[in-house]
Amino acid sequence: MGQTKTSTHKIKIRTGDLVKVISGNSKGSQGKVLQILKADNRAIVEGVNIIKKHTKPNAANPNGGIIEMEAAIHISNLALIDPKSGKPTRVGRQVKEVDGKKKIVRIAKKSGEEID
């Protein structure tokens, strides 16, 4: 019939985060998250998982040809970079009180540093 949606869990990586690829063809490379595809549990990371796409001529690309672009990579293959040490880390959540209001912030498990 139609596509079945996979069960999604809490995605701890957000757009703009600096991540490192921990498995797959692009293992070891770092990049900034450009987009999160929540329904597929995937992310598009700058300069990671590069594919070649054959395009027909169009308004944006009058000659057509082969363009290189980033493909989505599964979030389980990504680890957030710790802002303090620069090494891959897991992400935790912590409740903080700011100006009398409770706010949930993300923290790096390795250093305890807050992630913006």
Sequence and secondary structure as in RCSB ss.txt:
>XXXX:A:sequence
MGQTKTSTHKIKIRTGDLVKVISGNSKGSQGKVLQILKADNRAIVEGVNIIKKHTKPNAANPNGGIIEMEAAIHI
SNLALIDPKSGKPTRVGRQVKEVDGKKKIVRIAKKSGEEID
>XXXX:A:secstr
              TT EEEE SSTTTT EEEEEEEEGGGTEEEETTSSEEEEEE   SS TT EEEEEE  EEG
GGEEEE TTT SEE EEEEEEEETTEEEEEEEETTT  EE 
